[in-house]
Amino acid sequence: MWIILILLLAGTLAGFAFSRLKGFNKITDKATQYIIYLLLFFMGLSVGTKPEIMKNLAGIGLDALLISLFAMAGSIFTAFFLYRYVMKKDEK
């Protein structure tokens, strides 16, 4: 856990220090994008090598779909509620 926090802090400090360099944000954005693609590939590779996950993929997929749908519905409801009751009060 500490290694993650130390790396996050070091990255933040390095980003702050190098942010004045021209084109630095463009380079880091591209690097981040490709690193995420690589991470997703290795996560898929890890899932594909586990037979118990592959056998239960249909059930896991259905659970993931339901969780995603309920999360989206909750987010939409909350955004609607906040807009309707909080933002309207600010407009008056």
TITORZA-398962 format. One line per 10 residues: number of its first residue (from 1); their letters; for each residue y, z, x of N, C-alpha, C, O. Coordinates in nm, 3 decimals, always signed. Example, Ala and Ser with C-alpha at 12.3 -4.5 7.8 and 13.67 -1.06 7.14 Angstrom:
2
1) AS) -0.569,+0.780,+1.319,-0.450,+0.780,+1.230,-0.330,+0.780,+1.320,-0.332,+0.846,+1.424; -0.225,+0.708,+1.285,-0.106,+0.714,+1.367,+0.003,+0.787,+1.290,+0.114,+0.804,+1.341
***
This chain:
92
1) MWIILILLLA) -0.120,+0.000,+0.083,+0.000,+0.000,+0.000,+0.126,+0.000,+0.087,+0.222,-0.071,+0.059; +0.123,+0.081,+0.192,+0.240,+0.089,+0.279,+0.268,-0.043,+0.348,+0.384,-0.081,+0.366; +0.162,-0.114,+0.385,+0.182,-0.241,+0.454,+0.255,-0.341,+0.363,+0.338,-0.419,+0.410; +0.224,-0.337,+0.234,+0.290,-0.426,+0.138,+0.439,-0.393,+0.128,+0.523,-0.483,+0.129; +0.470,-0.266,+0.117,+0.611,-0.224,+0.106,+0.688,-0.255,+0.234,+0.804,-0.297,+0.229; +0.624,-0.234,+0.350,+0.690,-0.263,+0.477,+0.716,-0.413,+0.490,+0.824,-0.454,+0.532; +0.617,-0.495,+0.454,+0.636,-0.640,+0.461,+0.743,-0.688,+0.365,+0.822,-0.776,+0.398; +0.748,-0.630,+0.245,+0.851,-0.666,+0.148,+0.989,-0.630,+0.201,+1.083,-0.709,+0.190; +1.003,-0.512,+0.258,+1.131,-0.470,+0.315,+1.170,-0.559,+0.433,+1.286,-0.599,+0.445; +1.073,-0.588,+0.521,+1.101,-0.674,+0.636,+1.143,-0.814,+0.591,+1.236,-0.872,+0.647
11) GTLAGFAFSR) +1.076,-0.868,+0.490,+1.113,-0.999,+0.438,+1.252,-0.999,+0.376,+1.328,-1.095,+0.392; +1.284,-0.893,+0.306,+1.417,-0.882,+0.245,+1.525,-0.877,+0.352,+1.627,-0.945,+0.341; +1.502,-0.797,+0.454,+1.601,-0.787,+0.562,+1.613,-0.919,+0.638,+1.724,-0.960,+0.673; +1.500,-0.986,+0.664,+1.504,-1.116,+0.733,+1.575,-1.219,+0.646,+1.654,-1.298,+0.698; +1.548,-1.219,+0.516,+1.615,-1.312,+0.426,+1.765,-1.290,+0.424,+1.844,-1.385,+0.421; +1.805,-1.163,+0.424,+1.948,-1.132,+0.426,+2.012,-1.178,+0.557,+2.123,-1.231,+0.557; +1.941,-1.156,+0.667,+1.995,-1.193,+0.798,+2.006,-1.344,+0.815,+2.103,-1.393,+0.873; +1.906,-1.418,+0.765,+1.904,-1.563,+0.784,+1.968,-1.641,+0.670,+1.974,-1.764,+0.674; +2.016,-1.573,+0.569,+2.069,-1.642,+0.451,+2.194,-1.724,+0.482,+2.228,-1.814,+0.405; +2.260,-1.695,+0.589,+2.382,-1.769,+0.623,+2.352,-1.903,+0.691,+2.441,-1.988,+0.704
21) LKGFNKITDK) +2.226,-1.922,+0.733,+2.189,-2.050,+0.795,+2.188,-2.161,+0.692,+2.139,-2.143,+0.580; +2.241,-2.275,+0.729,+2.248,-2.387,+0.637,+2.107,-2.440,+0.610,+2.031,-2.466,+0.704; +2.071,-2.457,+0.483,+1.942,-2.511,+0.445,+1.828,-2.411,+0.446,+1.713,-2.448,+0.421; +1.858,-2.285,+0.473,+1.752,-2.184,+0.480,+1.684,-2.163,+0.345,+1.562,-2.151,+0.338; +1.763,-2.159,+0.239,+1.705,-2.139,+0.105,+1.614,-2.254,+0.066,+1.510,-2.232,+0.002; +1.651,-2.375,+0.102,+1.569,-2.492,+0.070,+1.433,-2.483,+0.140,+1.330,-2.515,+0.080; +1.434,-2.441,+0.266,+1.309,-2.429,+0.342,+1.221,-2.319,+0.284,+1.101,-2.338,+0.267; +1.280,-2.204,+0.255,+1.201,-2.093,+0.203,+1.147,-2.123,+0.063,+1.037,-2.082,+0.029; +1.224,-2.195,-0.018,+1.175,-2.233,-0.151,+1.051,-2.322,-0.141,+0.953,-2.301,-0.212; +1.057,-2.421,-0.054,+0.941,-2.511,-0.036,+0.822,-2.435,+0.021,+0.710,-2.453,-0.025
31) ATQYIIYLLL) +0.846,-2.351,+0.121,+0.738,-2.274,+0.182,+0.673,-2.182,+0.079,+0.550,-2.170,+0.075; +0.753,-2.118,-0.002,+0.701,-2.030,-0.106,+0.616,-2.108,-0.206,+0.510,-2.062,-0.246; +0.663,-2.224,-0.244,+0.590,-2.307,-0.340,+0.452,-2.344,-0.285,+0.352,-2.332,-0.357; +0.445,-2.388,-0.160,+0.316,-2.427,-0.103,+0.225,-2.308,-0.077,+0.103,-2.320,-0.089; +0.281,-2.194,-0.042,+0.201,-2.074,-0.023,+0.141,-2.028,-0.155,+0.027,-1.981,-0.158; +0.216,-2.040,-0.264,+0.162,-2.004,-0.396,+0.049,-2.098,-0.434,-0.052,-2.054,-0.488; +0.064,-2.228,-0.406,-0.045,-2.322,-0.432,-0.171,-2.285,-0.354,-0.282,-2.289,-0.407; -0.152,-2.248,-0.228,-0.265,-2.208,-0.144,-0.330,-2.080,-0.197,-0.453,-2.069,-0.199; -0.249,-1.985,-0.239,-0.300,-1.860,-0.297,-0.381,-1.888,-0.424,-0.488,-1.831,-0.442; -0.331,-1.974,-0.510,-0.404,-2.009,-0.632,-0.536,-2.077,-0.600,-0.636,-2.051,-0.667
41) FFMGLSVGTK) -0.538,-2.164,-0.499,-0.661,-2.230,-0.459,-0.764,-2.127,-0.413,-0.880,-2.133,-0.454; -0.723,-2.034,-0.329,-0.817,-1.935,-0.278,-0.861,-1.837,-0.387,-0.974,-1.788,-0.383; -0.774,-1.808,-0.483,-0.816,-1.725,-0.597,-0.922,-1.799,-0.679,-1.021,-1.738,-0.721; -0.902,-1.927,-0.702,-1.002,-2.008,-0.773,-1.132,-2.016,-0.696,-1.239,-2.009,-0.755; -1.123,-2.029,-0.565,-1.242,-2.031,-0.480,-1.318,-1.899,-0.491,-1.441,-1.898,-0.498; -1.246,-1.791,-0.492,-1.307,-1.659,-0.504,-1.376,-1.642,-0.640,-1.486,-1.589,-0.647; -1.311,-1.687,-0.746,-1.371,-1.678,-0.880,-1.494,-1.768,-0.888,-1.596,-1.729,-0.946; -1.486,-1.887,-0.832,-1.597,-1.981,-0.839,-1.722,-1.937,-0.765,-1.832,-1.981,-0.797; -1.707,-1.850,-0.666,-1.822,-1.803,-0.590,-1.891,-1.682,-0.652,-1.993,-1.636,-0.602; -1.836,-1.629,-0.760,-1.895,-1.512,-0.825,-1.972,-1.556,-0.950,-1.911,-1.591,-1.051
51) PEIMKNLAGI) -2.107,-1.554,-0.944,-2.188,-1.604,-1.056,-2.166,-1.526,-1.186,-2.172,-1.585,-1.294; -2.141,-1.395,-1.177,-2.122,-1.317,-1.300,-1.995,-1.357,-1.374,-1.991,-1.352,-1.497; -1.892,-1.398,-1.301,-1.769,-1.445,-1.366,-1.793,-1.583,-1.426,-1.749,-1.611,-1.538; -1.862,-1.669,-1.353,-1.887,-1.805,-1.402,-1.973,-1.803,-1.529,-1.953,-1.886,-1.618; -2.068,-1.709,-1.538,-2.153,-1.700,-1.658,-2.072,-1.656,-1.780,-2.100,-1.700,-1.892; -1.974,-1.571,-1.759,-1.896,-1.514,-1.870,-1.760,-1.581,-1.885,-1.670,-1.524,-1.948; -1.743,-1.698,-1.830,-1.612,-1.765,-1.830,-1.561,-1.793,-1.971,-1.441,-1.780,-1.997; -1.649,-1.831,-2.062,-1.604,-1.860,-2.199,-1.547,-1.736,-2.265,-1.441,-1.742,-2.327; -1.615,-1.624,-2.252,-1.566,-1.499,-2.311,-1.439,-1.451,-2.245,-1.347,-1.403,-2.312; -1.434,-1.463,-2.113,-1.314,-1.421,-2.039,-1.197,-1.509,-2.078,-1.085,-1.461,-2.095
61) GLDALLISLF) -1.222,-1.639,-2.093,-1.116,-1.732,-2.132,-1.061,-1.702,-2.270,-0.940,-1.709,-2.292; -1.150,-1.666,-2.364,-1.106,-1.632,-2.499,-1.022,-1.505,-2.497,-0.918,-1.497,-2.562; -1.067,-1.405,-2.421,-0.989,-1.281,-2.410,-0.852,-1.309,-2.349,-0.751,-1.257,-2.396; -0.849,-1.391,-2.245,-0.721,-1.424,-2.179,-0.629,-1.499,-2.275,-0.508,-1.475,-2.276; -0.686,-1.589,-2.356,-0.606,-1.663,-2.453,-0.545,-1.568,-2.556,-0.427,-1.578,-2.589; -0.626,-1.476,-2.608,-0.576,-1.381,-2.708,-0.469,-1.290,-2.649,-0.367,-1.265,-2.714; -0.491,-1.241,-2.529,-0.392,-1.155,-2.466,-0.261,-1.231,-2.445,-0.153,-1.177,-2.470; -0.270,-1.356,-2.401,-0.150,-1.438,-2.380,-0.076,-1.463,-2.510,+0.047,-1.453,-2.514; -0.150,-1.495,-2.616,-0.086,-1.521,-2.745,-0.015,-1.396,-2.799,+0.097,-1.405,-2.848; -0.081,-1.281,-2.790,-0.018,-1.158,-2.837,+0.102,-1.119,-2.751,+0.200,-1.066,-2.802
71) AMAGSIFTAF) +0.094,-1.143,-2.620,+0.207,-1.114,-2.532,+0.326,-1.203,-2.566,+0.439,-1.156,-2.570; +0.301,-1.331,-2.591,+0.409,-1.422,-2.629,+0.468,-1.383,-2.763,+0.590,-1.384,-2.780; +0.383,-1.349,-2.860,+0.432,-1.308,-2.992,+0.518,-1.182,-2.980,+0.622,-1.172,-3.045; +0.475,-1.087,-2.898,+0.553,-0.966,-2.878,+0.687,-0.994,-2.812,+0.788,-0.934,-2.849; +0.688,-1.085,-2.716,+0.813,-1.121,-2.649,+0.909,-1.190,-2.744,+1.029,-1.163,-2.743; +0.855,-1.280,-2.826,+0.940,-1.351,-2.923,+0.997,-1.254,-3.026,+1.115,-1.261,-3.059; +0.913,-1.163,-3.076,+0.959,-1.063,-3.173,+1.067,-0.975,-3.112,+1.169,-0.948,-3.175; +1.045,-0.929,-2.989,+1.143,-0.842,-2.924,+1.274,-0.915,-2.900,+1.381,-0.859,-2.922; +1.266,-1.040,-2.854,+1.388,-1.117,-2.831,+1.464,-1.140,-2.962,+1.586,-1.130,-2.966; +1.390,-1.170,-3.069,+1.453,-1.189,-3.200,+1.520,-1.061,-3.246,+1.634,-1.064,-3.293
81) FLYRYVMKKD) +1.450,-0.947,-3.232,+1.505,-0.818,-3.273,+1.630,-0.785,-3.193,+1.732,-0.744,-3.250; +1.623,-0.802,-3.062,+1.739,-0.771,-2.978,+1.857,-0.862,-3.010,+1.970,-0.815,-3.017; +1.831,-0.989,-3.031,+1.940,-1.081,-3.064,+2.002,-1.044,-3.198,+2.124,-1.040,-3.213; +1.916,-1.016,-3.293,+1.965,-0.992,-3.429,+2.043,-0.862,-3.441,+2.148,-0.858,-3.506; +1.993,-0.756,-3.379,+2.055,-0.625,-3.400,+2.146,-0.579,-3.287,+2.235,-0.497,-3.310; +2.125,-0.627,-3.168,+2.207,-0.583,-3.056,+2.321,-0.681,-3.030,+2.437,-0.641,-3.018; +2.289,-0.809,-3.022,+2.390,-0.908,-2.990,+2.488,-0.927,-3.105,+2.606,-0.952,-3.081; +2.443,-0.917,-3.227,+2.532,-0.936,-3.342,+2.636,-0.825,-3.348,+2.750,-0.848,-3.390; +2.599,-0.704,-3.305,+2.696,-0.594,-3.305,+2.807,-0.618,-3.205,+2.922,-0.579,-3.228; +2.773,-0.683,-3.093,+2.873,-0.714,-2.992,+2.972,-0.820,-3.038,+3.086,-0.822,-2.994
91) EK) +2.927,-0.910,-3.127,+3.012,-1.020,-3.174,+3.115,-0.972,-3.276,+3.219,-1.036,-3.294; +3.089,-0.860,-3.344,+3.181,-0.812,-3.449,+3.305,-0.748,-3.395,+3.390,-0.705,-3.473
***
